[in-house]
């Protein structure tokens, strides 16, 4: 775990519903040890917090 020390956002990267517009940005997530995950514009998946939160001991 880490501590979030800053958050930056570009207002123009979001839709009017305040959802990230994947046609405008390509977000990535650093996993450590030179590993990154990217968001595919072709696949968008939602995770049920009730299912996945309990499986891993909470979110």
Secondary structure as GFF3:
##gff-version 3
##sequence-region A 1 59
A	DSSP	three_ten_helix	11	13	.	.	.	ID=ss1
A	DSSP	beta_strand	28	32	.	.	.	ID=ss2
A	DSSP	beta_strand	35	38	.	.	.	ID=ss3
A	DSSP	alpha_helix	49	55	.	.	.	ID=ss4
###
